[in-house]
Amino acid sequence: MLLIILSGVIYALCAAAVQRKLSNPKKSRELQDQIKIISKELQAMIKNNAPKEEVSKRQSEMMPLVRQSMTMNMKSTFILIPSFFVVYYLIIPYLFGGLGTDFVAFMIGSYKISLEFKGLFFVTVFILGIILSVSILLYDKRRAKLDTKAKLEAEGIKP
């Protein structure tokens, strides 16, 4: 049971590292900032009844940025989903053989939860993945604030 949980932890950590490496958070944040600026400008243009040609032109400037942002965020998915299926359906049953069909039971309050070992692997990866994603998101937000503050101080503007 501990080997299955350890396998899930190792997979989740490797997946987070791959996602982090492929997504380039700094460039992604810059793209999101550009998209946000253009989006606000578009809203103002629409509110002020700007000509449709101008609105359309500004939208066409934003679309490549949106496409690039989505592509950057999806790159890791194309690697992680197939790798998860390989680990889940091939490696876990192969490594743990007969254990793959054994069950492990947990008591949460008065509820008894029984899982196959592959299910335990899935739950471990899922829960740890959520925890890691939230932690990385909070780290990135804090980092973005610090970067913005440092940029403003370098320009002589008091934040």
C-alpha positions in Angstrom: 0.0 0.0 0.0 2.8 2.5 0.9 4.5 1.6 -2.4 1.4 2.5 -4.3 1.1 5.8 -2.5 4.8 6.5 -3.0 4.4 5.8 -6.7 1.5 8.3 -6.8 3.6 10.9 -5.0 6.5 10.4 -7.4 4.3 10.6 -10.4 2.5 13.8 -9.2 5.8 15.5 -8.4 7.2 14.6 -11.8 4.0 15.7 -13.5 4.2 19.1 -11.7 7.9 19.5 -12.7 7.1 18.7 -16.4 4.1 21.0 -16.4 6.2 23.8 -14.8 9.0 23.3 -17.3 6.7 23.3 -20.4 4.3 26.1 -19.4 6.9 28.9 -18.9 4.9 30.7 -16.2 6.7 34.1 -16.7 5.9 34.3 -20.4 2.4 33.0 -19.7 1.9 35.7 -17.2 3.1 38.3 -19.6 0.7 37.1 -22.3 -2.2 37.1 -19.8 -1.3 40.7 -18.9 -1.3 41.7 -22.6 -4.6 39.9 -23.2 -6.1 41.7 -20.1 -5.0 45.1 -21.4 -6.4 44.5 -24.9 -9.6 43.1 -23.4 -10.1 46.3 -21.3 -9.5 48.4 -24.4 -12.0 46.4 -26.3 -14.6 46.8 -23.6 -14.0 50.6 -23.6 -14.2 50.7 -27.4 -17.5 48.8 -27.4 -18.9 51.0 -24.6 -18.0 54.2 -26.5 -19.6 52.8 -29.7 -16.3 52.6 -31.7 -16.6 51.7 -35.3 -16.9 47.9 -35.9 -13.7 47.9 -38.1 -11.6 49.2 -35.2 -13.1 46.7 -32.8 -12.6 43.9 -35.2 -9.0 45.0 -35.8 -8.3 45.1 -32.1 -9.9 41.6 -31.7 -7.7 40.3 -34.4 -4.7 41.6 -32.6 -5.8 39.7 -29.4 -6.6 36.4 -31.0 -3.0 35.3 -31.7 -2.1 36.1 -28.1 -5.0 34.0 -26.8 -4.0 31.1 -29.1 -0.4 31.3 -28.0 -1.4 31.4 -24.3 -3.7 28.3 -24.7 -1.0 26.4 -26.6 1.6 27.1 -23.9 -0.8 25.8 -21.3 -1.9 22.7 -23.2 1.7 21.5 -24.1 2.1 19.7 -20.9 -1.3 18.0 -21.2 -0.2 16.2 -24.4 2.6 14.6 -22.4 1.0 14.1 -19.0 -2.3 12.4 -20.0 -0.6 9.6 -22.1 2.1 9.1 -19.5 -0.6 8.8 -16.8 -2.4 6.1 -18.8 0.8 4.2 -19.3 1.6 4.3 -15.6 -2.0 3.5 -14.6 -2.7 0.7 -17.0 0.7 -0.8 -17.7 3.3 0.0 -15.0 1.2 -0.2 -11.8 -0.3 -3.6 -12.7 3.1 -4.9 -13.9 5.0 -3.7 -10.8 2.5 -4.7 -8.3 1.1 -7.8 -10.0 -1.4 -9.4 -7.8 -1.5 -6.4 -5.6 -3.3 -4.5 -8.4 -6.5 -6.4 -7.6 -6.2 -6.2 -3.9 -8.2 -3.7 -1.9 -7.3 -1.2 0.7 -9.9 0.2 3.1 -10.0 3.5 4.8 -12.4 4.8 7.5 -13.3 8.5 7.1 -15.6 9.2 10.0 -18.3 6.5 9.9 -17.8 5.8 6.1 -15.7 2.9 4.9 -14.0 3.5 1.6 -12.5 0.6 -0.3 -10.2 1.1 -3.2 -8.3 -1.1 -5.6 -4.6 -0.3 -5.6 -4.9 1.4 -9.0 -7.7 3.4 -7.5 -5.5 4.3 -4.6 -2.8 5.5 -7.1 -5.4 7.6 -8.9 -6.7 9.2 -5.7 -3.1 9.9 -4.5 -2.2 11.6 -7.8 -5.5 13.5 -7.9 -5.3 14.9 -4.4 -1.6 15.6 -4.5 -2.0 17.2 -8.0 -4.7 19.6 -6.6 -2.5 20.5 -3.7 0.5 21.1 -5.9 -1.5 23.1 -8.4 -2.9 25.4 -5.8 0.5 25.8 -4.1 2.2 26.6 -7.5 -0.6 29.0 -8.3 -0.2 30.8 -5.0 3.6 30.9 -5.5 3.2 32.3 -9.0 0.8 35.0 -7.8 3.1 36.0 -5.0 6.0 36.0 -7.4 4.1 38.2 -9.9 3.3 40.7 -7.1 7.0 40.8 -6.1 8.1 41.2 -9.7 5.6 44.0 -10.3 6.7 45.7 -7.1 10.4 45.4 -8.0 9.7 46.8 -11.5 7.8 49.8 -10.1 10.6 50.5 -7.6 13.2 50.3 -10.4 11.3 52.9 -12.3 11.1 55.1 -9.2 7.4 54.7 -8.7 6.4 54.0 -5.1 4.0 51.0 -5.0 
